[in-house]
Amino acid sequence: MNTSPPVVNLAIQTPDPSSNDCPSLLLEHLSRPDAEQIAALFRVLGEPSRLQLLSLIASQPTGAACVCELIAPLGLSQPTVSHHLKVLHEAGFLTKERHGTWIYYKVVPEALQALSQSITQPLSSRPLSRTKTADRCC
């Protein structure tokens, strides 16, 4: 069974967040397409229930959870939880594996790490320019 996270099309093509293809907005000027790709991933995480789902799944003793284990802690209906899990899976933040009639979800830590690094690469890793701004201005 292929467990590599798929890339989802959320009106735009989003990068696989577990790859190193996420550019850093602190190390380089982001192109419009790169900015849209990163923003699409943050939109997925912009829903509080999805952040709670990631936290709940990651904190399970086995690191995995099925929908039935996530409904009560969130206080949401089964279809709503399933929808959020689908969105997180399609964006590459979760993997899923079928065990009989149940589907268990696991967090893809590399996906969250890659997205985090896209905004947290240290500015100190860039060479400092000694040229004065006035010298470069027209």
HUMO-V725618 format. One record per backbone hydrogen bond with DSSP energy under -1.0 kcal/mol. NH is the residue of the N-H (numbers start at 1). CO is the residue of the C=O. Records with the same first field share a line. If there is no record, write none. Layout:
NH->CO / CO
//
This chain:
10->12
14->8
19->16
25->118
28->24
35->31
36->32
37->33
38->34
39->35
40->36
41->37
42->38
43->39
44->40
45->41
50->47
51->47
52->48
53->49
54->50
55->51
56->52
57->53
58->54
59->55
60->57
63->60
65->105
69->66
70->67
71->67
74->70
75->71
76->71
81->77
82->78
83->79
84->80
85->81
86->82
87->83
88->84
89->85
90->86
91->87
92->89
93->88
95->106
97->104
99->102
102->99
104->97
105->65
106->95
108->93
111->108
112->108
113->109
114->110
115->111
116->112
117->113
118->114
119->116
120->116
121->117
125->122
126->123
136->132
137->133
//
